[in-house]
Amino acid sequence: MSIESAWVPVGRAEDVPLLEGRSVTVGARRIAIFRLPDDTWAAVDNACPHKGGPLADGIVADACVTCPLHGRRFDLATGAQHGGDDVVGVYAVRVGEDGTLELLVPAALMVGSA
């Protein structure tokens, strides 16, 4: 039996300011984690599909992140680009009782992370 996904600790909630992002590495993938209003969280692939811009450094507003390089906007719930066809991967994120941020990561991303 193989594991399809697992919760992986990636940092501390207190290290991510409101409406800002931080990037973490899981396996060979960079993932951007965002703290949103009302103690909610979002996580998407960090690289913009257009030219690889770091989405963790983007502006967060209206439940979207705007790529800092060329202004492409991505919905943080679906990963869909507003006004375009690009999509970024979306990940579930939670905060444990001890304040640890955890991502629900597909097993395929865990290959090579040890």
Contacts in CASP RR format, 6 or more apart in sequence:
PFRMAT RR
TARGET T0000
AUTHOR 0000-0000-0000
METHOD contacts of the structure
MODEL  1
MSIESAWVPVGRAEDVPLLEGRSVTVGARRIAIFRLPDDTWAAVDNACPH
KGGPLADGIVADACVTCPLHGRRFDLATGAQHGGDDVVGVYAVRVGEDGT
LELLVPAALMVGSA
2 107 0 8 1.000
3 107 0 8 1.000
4 106 0 8 1.000
4 107 0 8 1.000
5 104 0 8 1.000
5 105 0 8 1.000
5 106 0 8 1.000
5 107 0 8 1.000
6 104 0 8 1.000
6 105 0 8 1.000
6 107 0 8 1.000
6 110 0 8 1.000
7 94 0 8 1.000
7 102 0 8 1.000
7 103 0 8 1.000
7 104 0 8 1.000
7 105 0 8 1.000
8 26 0 8 1.000
8 102 0 8 1.000
8 103 0 8 1.000
8 104 0 8 1.000
8 105 0 8 1.000
8 110 0 8 1.000
9 100 0 8 1.000
9 101 0 8 1.000
9 102 0 8 1.000
10 24 0 8 1.000
10 26 0 8 1.000
10 31 0 8 1.000
10 33 0 8 1.000
10 101 0 8 1.000
10 102 0 8 1.000
10 103 0 8 1.000
11 24 0 8 1.000
11 100 0 8 1.000
11 101 0 8 1.000
12 99 0 8 1.000
12 100 0 8 1.000
12 101 0 8 1.000
13 35 0 8 1.000
13 95 0 8 1.000
13 99 0 8 1.000
13 100 0 8 1.000
13 101 0 8 1.000
14 99 0 8 1.000
15 22 0 8 1.000
16 22 0 8 1.000
16 33 0 8 1.000
16 34 0 8 1.000
16 35 0 8 1.000
16 101 0 8 1.000
17 35 0 8 1.000
18 35 0 8 1.000
18 36 0 8 1.000
18 37 0 8 1.000
19 34 0 8 1.000
19 35 0 8 1.000
19 36 0 8 1.000
19 37 0 8 1.000
19 60 0 8 1.000
19 61 0 8 1.000
20 34 0 8 1.000
20 35 0 8 1.000
20 60 0 8 1.000
21 32 0 8 1.000
21 33 0 8 1.000
21 34 0 8 1.000
21 35 0 8 1.000
21 56 0 8 1.000
21 57 0 8 1.000
21 58 0 8 1.000
21 60 0 8 1.000
22 32 0 8 1.000
22 33 0 8 1.000
22 56 0 8 1.000
23 30 0 8 1.000
23 31 0 8 1.000
23 32 0 8 1.000
23 33 0 8 1.000
23 46 0 8 1.000
23 54 0 8 1.000
23 56 0 8 1.000
24 30 0 8 1.000
24 31 0 8 1.000
24 33 0 8 1.000
24 103 0 8 1.000
25 31 0 8 1.000
25 113 0 8 1.000
26 103 0 8 1.000
26 105 0 8 1.000
26 109 0 8 1.000
26 110 0 8 1.000
26 113 0 8 1.000
27 109 0 8 1.000
27 110 0 8 1.000
27 111 0 8 1.000
27 112 0 8 1.000
27 113 0 8 1.000
28 109 0 8 1.000
28 111 0 8 1.000
28 112 0 8 1.000
28 113 0 8 1.000
29 45 0 8 1.000
29 46 0 8 1.000
29 109 0 8 1.000
30 45 0 8 1.000
30 46 0 8 1.000
30 47 0 8 1.000
30 54 0 8 1.000
30 56 0 8 1.000
31 43 0 8 1.000
31 44 0 8 1.000
31 45 0 8 1.000
31 46 0 8 1.000
31 91 0 8 1.000
31 103 0 8 1.000
32 43 0 8 1.000
32 44 0 8 1.000
32 45 0 8 1.000
32 46 0 8 1.000
32 54 0 8 1.000
32 55 0 8 1.000
32 56 0 8 1.000
32 65 0 8 1.000
33 41 0 8 1.000
33 42 0 8 1.000
33 43 0 8 1.000
33 56 0 8 1.000
33 93 0 8 1.000
33 101 0 8 1.000
33 103 0 8 1.000
34 41 0 8 1.000
34 42 0 8 1.000
34 43 0 8 1.000
34 44 0 8 1.000
34 56 0 8 1.000
34 60 0 8 1.000
34 65 0 8 1.000
34 76 0 8 1.000
35 41 0 8 1.000
36 42 0 8 1.000
36 60 0 8 1.000
36 63 0 8 1.000
36 76 0 8 1.000
39 95 0 8 1.000
41 93 0 8 1.000
41 94 0 8 1.000
41 95 0 8 1.000
41 101 0 8 1.000
42 63 0 8 1.000
42 76 0 8 1.000
42 77 0 8 1.000
42 90 0 8 1.000
42 93 0 8 1.000
43 90 0 8 1.000
43 91 0 8 1.000
43 92 0 8 1.000
43 93 0 8 1.000
43 103 0 8 1.000
44 55 0 8 1.000
44 65 0 8 1.000
44 74 0 8 1.000
44 76 0 8 1.000
44 79 0 8 1.000
44 88 0 8 1.000
44 89 0 8 1.000
44 90 0 8 1.000
44 91 0 8 1.000
45 55 0 8 1.000
45 88 0 8 1.000
45 89 0 8 1.000
46 54 0 8 1.000
46 55 0 8 1.000
46 56 0 8 1.000
47 53 0 8 1.000
47 54 0 8 1.000
47 55 0 8 1.000
47 88 0 8 1.000
48 54 0 8 1.000
48 55 0 8 1.000
48 67 0 8 1.000
48 69 0 8 1.000
48 70 0 8 1.000
48 72 0 8 1.000
48 74 0 8 1.000
48 86 0 8 1.000
48 88 0 8 1.000
49 81 0 8 1.000
49 86 0 8 1.000
49 87 0 8 1.000
49 88 0 8 1.000
50 67 0 8 1.000
50 69 0 8 1.000
50 70 0 8 1.000
50 72 0 8 1.000
50 86 0 8 1.000
51 69 0 8 1.000
51 70 0 8 1.000
52 69 0 8 1.000
53 67 0 8 1.000
53 68 0 8 1.000
53 69 0 8 1.000
53 70 0 8 1.000
54 68 0 8 1.000
55 65 0 8 1.000
55 67 0 8 1.000
55 74 0 8 1.000
55 88 0 8 1.000
57 68 0 8 1.000
58 65 0 8 1.000
58 66 0 8 1.000
58 67 0 8 1.000
58 68 0 8 1.000
59 65 0 8 1.000
59 66 0 8 1.000
59 68 0 8 1.000
60 66 0 8 1.000
60 76 0 8 1.000
63 75 0 8 1.000
63 76 0 8 1.000
63 77 0 8 1.000
64 73 0 8 1.000
64 74 0 8 1.000
64 75 0 8 1.000
64 76 0 8 1.000
64 82 0 8 1.000
65 73 0 8 1.000
65 74 0 8 1.000
65 76 0 8 1.000
66 72 0 8 1.000
66 73 0 8 1.000
66 74 0 8 1.000
67 73 0 8 1.000
67 74 0 8 1.000
72 81 0 8 1.000
72 84 0 8 1.000
72 86 0 8 1.000
73 81 0 8 1.000
73 82 0 8 1.000
73 83 0 8 1.000
74 80 0 8 1.000
74 81 0 8 1.000
74 82 0 8 1.000
74 86 0 8 1.000
74 87 0 8 1.000
74 88 0 8 1.000
75 81 0 8 1.000
75 82 0 8 1.000
76 90 0 8 1.000
77 90 0 8 1.000
78 87 0 8 1.000
78 90 0 8 1.000
79 87 0 8 1.000
79 88 0 8 1.000
79 89 0 8 1.000
79 90 0 8 1.000
80 87 0 8 1.000
81 87 0 8 1.000
91 103 0 8 1.000
91 104 0 8 1.000
91 105 0 8 1.000
92 103 0 8 1.000
92 104 0 8 1.000
93 101 0 8 1.000
93 102 0 8 1.000
93 103 0 8 1.000
93 104 0 8 1.000
94 101 0 8 1.000
94 102 0 8 1.000
94 104 0 8 1.000
95 101 0 8 1.000
95 102 0 8 1.000
96 102 0 8 1.000
END
